[in-house]
Amino acid sequence: MNLGRLLIFCLILSSLDSCKKITIDTPHYAVGEVDVYFPNVNTSARIQFHYSYGVYIYNVAYSDREYGWRIPGSAGYNKGDRFMIQVNPNDFNQARMLFDYPVIDSSDFIKDTAYFATNKP
C-alpha cells in the first residue's frame, strides 16, 4: 500500500471513532429535561436537553458517538422526560444524561444523588 492510500485509510479509521472521549471525574448532578431525541438510525442516537444549575439554564446536545456516552438507540424518549444528569463542574456544557435514572419527582433526585455519593453511575 503506498503512503497516500495509507494516509487516506488512517483518516477514514480515525473519523469512525469518536474524536473526544470525555470522562467526568468529579461530577455534579442535576435534572435534565429532554427537548429532542433522535433514535439510532444508521449511525448513532442523539439527545438534546436542558437543565438548570444555579441561576443559569444550559442547553446540551450530543450523540452517542461524540463523547462515548451511551444513548439508548431504540428507546422512545419524549419531550419533557426527565433524567438525572452528570455535569462537569469545569464546563457546564459537558453534561450527560443518565438514562437509567428517570426523575419523576424531587425524591428521585435526592435518592439518586445519595446513591451516587458511593456508587458511580
C-alpha positions in Angstrom: 0.0 0.0 0.0 1.5 3.3 -0.9 1.8 6.2 1.5 -1.2 8.2 0.0 -3.6 5.2 0.4 -2.3 4.5 3.9 -2.9 8.1 4.9 -6.5 8.1 3.5 -7.1 4.7 5.2 -5.9 6.2 8.6 -8.1 9.3 8.1 -11.2 7.1 7.5 -10.5 5.0 10.5 -10.0 8.0 12.8 -13.2 9.6 11.6 -15.1 6.4 12.5 -14.0 6.6 16.1 -15.0 9.3 18.5 -12.7 12.3 18.5 -13.5 13.4 22.0 -13.6 10.9 24.9 -14.7 12.8 28.0 -14.7 11.4 31.5 -16.3 13.5 34.2 -14.0 12.7 37.2 -15.8 14.8 39.9 -19.3 15.2 38.6 -22.1 17.4 39.9 -25.7 16.3 39.4 -28.8 17.9 38.2 -32.1 17.1 36.5 -32.2 17.3 32.7 -35.3 17.5 30.6 -35.4 16.0 27.1 -36.0 18.6 24.3 -35.5 16.3 21.3 -34.5 12.6 21.0 -33.3 11.1 17.7 -33.1 7.3 17.9 -30.3 5.4 16.3 -30.9 5.5 12.6 -27.9 4.0 10.6 -25.2 6.0 12.6 -25.9 7.0 16.2 -28.6 8.2 18.6 -28.7 11.9 19.5 -30.2 13.7 22.5 -30.9 17.4 23.1 -31.8 18.5 26.6 -31.7 21.4 29.0 -31.1 21.7 32.7 -30.8 24.4 35.4 -27.8 24.8 37.6 -27.7 27.8 39.9 -29.4 30.7 38.2 -28.4 29.5 34.7 -30.1 27.2 32.2 -27.8 25.2 29.9 -28.8 23.6 26.6 -26.8 20.5 25.7 -26.8 18.2 22.7 -24.6 15.2 21.9 -24.6 11.9 20.0 -23.6 8.6 21.5 -20.5 8.5 19.3 -19.4 12.1 20.1 -18.1 11.5 23.6 -18.5 7.8 24.0 -21.5 8.3 26.3 -24.3 5.8 26.0 -27.7 6.9 24.5 -30.1 4.0 24.1 -30.6 3.8 20.4 -34.2 2.5 20.1 -35.9 3.8 23.2 -38.8 6.2 22.8 -37.9 9.3 24.8 -40.3 12.2 24.6 -40.0 16.0 25.1 -40.4 16.6 28.8 -39.0 13.3 30.0 -36.6 14.0 32.9 -33.5 12.1 34.0 -30.5 12.6 36.3 -27.5 14.1 34.5 -23.8 14.3 35.3 -22.4 17.7 35.0 -18.7 18.6 34.5 -18.2 21.4 37.1 -15.3 22.8 34.9 -17.5 23.1 31.8 -21.3 23.2 32.3 -21.9 22.5 28.6 -20.4 19.0 29.2 -23.3 17.1 30.8 -24.5 13.6 30.1 -27.9 12.2 30.6 -28.2 9.2 32.8 -31.0 7.2 31.1 -31.1 4.6 33.9 -32.2 7.2 36.4 -35.5 8.8 35.5 -36.8 11.6 37.7 -40.5 11.6 38.5 -40.3 13.9 41.5 -37.8 15.5 43.8 -37.5 12.4 45.9 -35.9 10.6 42.9 -33.2 13.3 42.8 -32.5 13.1 46.5 -32.3 9.3 46.4 -30.1 9.1 43.3 -27.6 11.8 44.5 -27.2 9.9 47.8 -26.7 6.7 45.8 -24.1 8.4 43.5 -22.1 9.5 46.6 -20.8 5.9 46.9 -21.6 4.4 43.5 -20.6 5.9 40.2 -23.3 5.7 37.6 
